[in-house]
Amino acid sequence: MKISVRLTFLAAALLCVLAHAGDAAKRIALDFDADGEHEASAVTFRRQALLEEDAQRAGQWYWFAAYAYARDNNWKLSNKMLDRAEDAAAMSVAVPSAWLRAENAMRERDWNAAVFHFDSMRFGAPADDLRFFAARGAAAAHLRNRDLDRARDVLGEYAGASETLLASIDRYAEGRDKKPWLGGVLGLVPGCGYLYSGEYWNATRSLLLNSLFIWGMYETGRRDQWAAFSVIGFFEATWYSGSVYGGIDAAQRHNRDRLDAVAHAIRGDDALRPDTSRIPLIALGFAF
């Protein structure tokens, strides 16, 4: 009887120590995070997960380590921590892990993986707002993959999808991308490649600088100042080739900006964030 009482007391004391250790780890990790030291925050959460005896709580600590690594742009380690979180507590971290994996995939520009994880989130999320958030994420990933029809279909499954979202896809479809090769060809005439993509300031700068260098080459050549001619000619060759490649880059920027704009319109400004006051419990909420 005495041994049983002692064991019960020791178990209660151990739980108390672990709880206090968890509170300390939480404070330290959040302090690191507030200072922008996200990797240190992740390591703190990870250590606490290793100390945790309860599998579900360990999985939740691992999830916060994954979130901190994601904030540090270390998506490989973030996904590794998500693997551990799912191994330890698959059910309790399923939806948060699907969301974080989807966001990691979006940042890595792995659009197919992003679609898969957003779909996992929207099929498993318990609330309508989370499901619609995941649908918008999946639609944006489909857009990045240039699959406009699937993006429309995903949004069309939700009554909350406003006509504005679908109209933004239609406007994108009606617009036209610039042809990078044509931008390069037009760039043979300084400034015209930029002008083709609507970069008027770059077009003006390119025209003026190339004209200035050509004038300098003409004047130095006319006066037999061949050393100066060579120097100015070198710079003109650089600026002239820059006009050609600049026309290509300008077209690519135009296309990228056009796609970024519609993807942002689909996803909106709201974002999910975990409620840090409830760590190690994972409670996702919207931050507008």
C-alpha positions in Angstrom: 0.0 0.0 0.0 2.8 2.4 0.9 4.6 1.6 -2.3 1.5 2.3 -4.3 1.0 5.7 -2.6 4.6 6.6 -3.2 4.4 5.7 -6.9 1.2 7.7 -7.3 2.9 10.7 -5.6 6.0 10.3 -7.8 3.8 10.2 -10.9 1.9 13.3 -9.9 5.2 15.1 -9.1 6.6 14.1 -12.5 3.5 15.4 -14.3 3.8 18.7 -12.4 7.5 19.0 -13.4 6.8 18.2 -17.0 3.9 20.8 -17.1 6.2 23.5 -15.7 8.9 22.5 -18.1 6.4 22.8 -20.9 5.4 26.3 -19.8 9.1 27.3 -19.6 9.8 25.9 -23.1 6.7 27.7 -24.4 7.9 31.1 -23.0 11.5 30.6 -24.3 10.3 29.6 -27.7 7.9 32.5 -28.0 10.6 34.9 -26.9 12.9 33.6 -29.6 10.1 33.9 -32.1 9.4 37.5 -31.1 13.1 38.3 -31.6 13.0 36.8 -35.1 15.1 33.8 -34.1 12.7 31.3 -35.6 15.2 28.5 -35.8 16.0 28.8 -32.1 12.3 28.7 -31.4 11.9 25.6 -33.5 14.8 23.8 -31.6 13.1 24.7 -28.3 9.8 23.2 -29.4 11.6 20.2 -30.7 13.5 19.5 -27.5 10.2 19.7 -25.5 8.7 17.2 -27.9 11.5 14.8 -27.1 11.0 15.2 -23.4 7.2 14.8 -23.6 6.0 11.3 -22.5 2.4 11.8 -23.8 2.4 11.0 -27.6 -0.4 13.4 -28.4 1.3 16.3 -26.7 4.6 15.4 -28.2 3.0 15.5 -31.7 1.7 19.0 -30.9 5.1 20.2 -29.8 6.5 18.8 -33.0 3.9 20.7 -35.0 4.9 24.0 -33.4 8.6 23.2 -34.2 7.4 22.7 -37.8 5.6 26.0 -37.8 8.7 27.8 -36.5 10.9 26.2 -39.1 8.4 27.3 -41.8 8.7 30.9 -40.4 12.5 30.5 -40.9 11.9 29.5 -44.5 13.4 26.1 -43.8 10.6 24.1 -45.4 12.6 20.8 -45.5 12.9 20.7 -41.7 9.4 22.0 -41.3 8.0 19.0 -43.3 10.3 16.6 -41.4 8.8 17.9 -38.1 5.3 17.4 -39.5 6.2 13.8 -40.3 7.1 13.3 -36.6 4.0 15.2 -35.5 1.8 12.9 -37.6 3.6 9.8 -36.4 2.9 10.8 -32.8 -0.6 12.2 -33.0 -2.0 11.7 -36.5 -5.6 12.6 -35.7 -5.1 15.7 -33.6 -2.7 17.3 -36.1 -4.2 16.2 -39.4 -5.8 19.5 -40.5 -3.1 21.8 -39.1 -0.5 19.7 -40.8 -2.3 19.7 -44.1 -2.5 23.5 -44.0 1.2 23.9 -43.1 2.3 21.4 -45.7 0.2 23.3 -48.3 1.8 26.6 -47.4 5.2 25.1 -47.5 4.5 23.7 -51.0 3.2 27.1 -52.2 6.5 28.7 -51.1 8.5 26.0 -52.7 6.4 26.5 -55.9 5.4 22.9 -55.9 1.8 23.6 -57.1 0.7 19.9 -57.4 1.7 19.2 -53.8 0.0 22.4 -52.7 -3.3 21.3 -54.4 -3.0 17.9 -52.7 -2.6 19.3 -49.2 -5.2 22.0 -49.6 -7.6 19.4 -50.8 -6.8 17.3 -47.7 -7.4 20.2 -45.5 -10.8 21.2 -47.1 -12.0 17.6 -46.9 -11.0 17.2 -43.3 -11.6 20.7 -41.8 -14.4 20.9 -39.2 -15.6 24.4 -40.1 -16.9 26.0 -43.2 -14.5 29.0 -43.1 -11.5 26.6 -42.9 -12.9 24.6 -45.8 -13.4 27.7 -47.9 -10.0 29.0 -47.0 -8.5 25.7 -48.2 -10.6 25.8 -51.4 -9.2 29.3 -52.2 -5.7 28.0 -51.6 -6.2 25.0 -53.9 -7.7 27.3 -56.6 -4.7 29.6 -56.4 -2.4 26.6 -56.8 -4.3 25.5 -59.8 -3.9 29.0 -61.2 -0.2 28.8 -60.7 -0.3 25.5 -62.6 -2.2 27.3 -65.4 -5.3 25.1 -64.9 -8.0 27.8 -64.9 -10.9 25.3 -65.4 -10.0 23.4 -62.2 -9.6 26.6 -60.3 -13.1 27.6 -61.3 -14.5 24.1 -60.4 -12.9 24.2 -56.9 -14.4 27.6 -56.1 -17.7 26.7 -57.7 -18.2 23.9 -55.1 -18.7 26.5 -52.4 -21.7 28.7 -52.1 -19.6 31.3 -50.4 -17.5 31.8 -53.5 -18.5 35.3 -54.7 -18.8 36.2 -58.3 -15.9 38.5 -57.8 -13.5 35.6 -57.3 -14.7 33.8 -60.4 -14.7 37.1 -62.4 -11.1 37.6 -61.5 -10.2 34.3 -63.1 -12.3 35.3 -66.2 -10.5 38.6 -66.5 -7.1 36.8 -66.3 -8.2 34.4 -69.0 -9.3 37.2 -71.2 -6.0 39.0 -70.8 -2.8 38.1 -72.7 0.7 37.2 -71.6 3.6 38.9 -73.2 6.0 36.8 -75.4 9.5 36.9 -73.9 11.1 36.2 -77.3 9.2 39.1 -78.9 10.4 41.3 -76.0 14.0 40.3 -76.8 13.6 41.0 -80.5 12.0 44.4 -79.9 14.9 45.1 -77.5 17.2 45.3 -80.5 15.8 48.8 -80.8 16.8 50.2 -77.3 13.8 50.7 -75.1 11.2 49.0 -77.3 11.4 45.7 -75.4 10.5 47.5 -72.2 7.9 49.5 -74.0 6.2 46.3 -75.2 5.7 45.2 -71.6 4.5 48.6 -70.3 7.7 49.5 -68.4 7.9 53.1 -69.7 10.5 54.3 -67.3 12.9 51.5 -68.2 12.2 52.1 -71.8 13.0 55.8 -71.5 16.2 55.1 -69.5 17.4 52.5 -72.0 16.8 54.8 -75.0 18.6 57.7 -73.4 21.6 55.8 -72.1 22.1 53.9 -75.4 21.7 57.1 -77.3 24.3 58.8 -75.1 26.8 56.1 -75.5 26.3 55.9 -79.3 26.8 59.7 -79.5 30.0 59.3 -77.4 31.3 56.6 -79.7 30.6 58.8 -82.7 32.3 61.9 -81.2 35.4 60.0 -80.0 35.7 58.2 -83.3 35.4 61.4 -85.3 38.2 62.9 -83.3 40.4 59.7 -83.5 40.2 59.3 -79.7 40.3 55.5 -79.9 41.1 54.8 -76.3 38.0 56.7 -75.2 36.1 55.1 -78.1 37.0 51.6 -76.8 35.9 52.4 -73.2 32.6 53.9 -74.3 32.1 51.1 -76.8 32.5 48.5 -74.0 29.8 50.2 -71.9 27.5 50.6 -74.9 27.8 46.9 -75.7 26.9 46.2 -72.1 23.9 48.5 -72.2 22.8 47.3 -75.6 22.8 43.7 -74.6 21.0 44.7 -71.5 18.3 46.2 -73.7 17.8 42.9 -75.4 17.8 40.8 -72.2 15.8 43.5 -70.5 13.0 43.1 -73.0 12.9 39.4 -72.2 12.9 39.9 -68.5 10.2 42.7 -68.7 7.9 40.3 -70.5 8.5 37.6 -67.9 7.9 40.1 -65.1 4.6 41.2 -66.7 3.4 37.7 -66.9 4.4 36.9 -63.4 2.9 40.0 -62.0 -0.4 39.3 -63.8 -0.5 35.8 -62.4 0.5 37.1 -58.9 -2.4 39.6 -59.0 -5.1 37.0 -59.7 -3.7 34.5 -57.3 -3.6 37.1 -54.5 -7.2 38.1 -55.4 -8.3 34.5 -55.0 -6.5 33.9 -51.7 -7.3 37.3 -50.2 -5.6 39.0 -47.3 -6.7 36.8 -44.5 -4.2 34.2 -43.2 -4.3 31.4 -40.7 -2.2 31.7 -37.5 -2.0 29.3 -34.5 -3.2 30.7 -31.2 0.2 30.8 -29.3 -1.6 31.3 -25.9 -2.9 27.7 -26.1 0.4 26.0 -26.9 0.8 23.0 -27.0 -2.8 22.8 -28.2 -3.1 23.7 -31.8 -5.9 26.2 -32.5 -5.9 27.9 -35.9 -7.5 31.3 -36.3 -7.7 34.0 -38.9 -5.5 37.0 -38.9 -6.8 39.7 -41.2 
